Amino acid sequence: MKRKIGAYYGNKCTDCGVTHDHVSFFDLHHVDPTMKEDRNRRILDWGWERVQEELQNCVFLCPSCHRIRHIEMGDYADMKFYDQVDIHMPTT
């Protein structure tokens, strides 16, 4: 099923266009998470027709673009990591 999904998207990131031969490199991202179906079932266990319906609400992303999408959605807004880190660079 992963190979079929990869072929559906041309094994290419929707956002940046990077390609990769190994389909596990990519992530499926639901554009509207409220439309995500059967949260307790894995999409890989579904029939192809059902998967194609779900893919209408998805984009195929490389890991970097997937993270960017979530950052832009505000999913990490409560994380203050960057505000709390005190980086001391060595002086020469």
N, C-alpha and C positions, 0 to 999 in steps of 0.2 A: 504494500500500500504506500510506503514511503516513496518508492521509485515512481509510482503512478502520480503521486502528488508533486514530486519534483519535476516530472515530465510536463505536468499540467502548467507549471510556472516556467518551464524551460531551464530549470536549475539555475535561475538567475534572481538575484535580490531585486525586489520590486522598487526599492528606494535608490540604491547606489549602482545597481547593474552588475555587481560582481558575480562571477559564475564559479561554480565548483562542481567537480564530478561526483563528489560524495554527498548524497542528499541529507545525511545527518548533520552536515555543516549548517543547514538552514533551520529556521524556526517559522512556525505559523503564528501569525499575530492577528487576533480578532480586532478589526477596526472598531466595532461597537461591542464591547464586552457584555453588554446586557443581552445581546442576541446570541451569545454562546449557548449552544445546545448541549444537553445531557452532560453536565459538568462532572458527573460521576462515572462516565464511560469514556474510554479512549477512542479517539477518532480512527485509529488504526484498526479497530475491531469492527468498524462499520462497513457496509457494502458501498461500492463505488458511487452509485447514484446518490446515496445519502451524503457521502463525503463531498461530492460536487456541489450539493446544495449548501453545505457548511462553508465551502471555499468561497462562495459568493460574498461572505462577510470577512474574508481573510486576505492578508497579504503575506508573501513569502519573503522573509528577511534574513540577511546575514546577522550574526550575533551583535555586531556593533550597531547596525541600524535598528535592531529590535530593542536594544537598550535605549537608544536615542528616542524611539517612539514612546517608551514608558516614561522617560524623563520628561518629555514634552507634554505627556498626559498628566504630569504631576504625581506620578506614583511614588516618587522618592522625596516628595516635598517635606515629609516629616523627618527625614534623615538630616541631621546636623553635622554629619561627619566632616565635611570640608570646613565648617566653621570651628570645629573643635580641635582639628589637627594643628599642632604647632610644629612646623617643619623648620629645622635648623640645618641650614646648608653649611658644610665645612668651608672655612675661609682659608685662603692660600697666602 
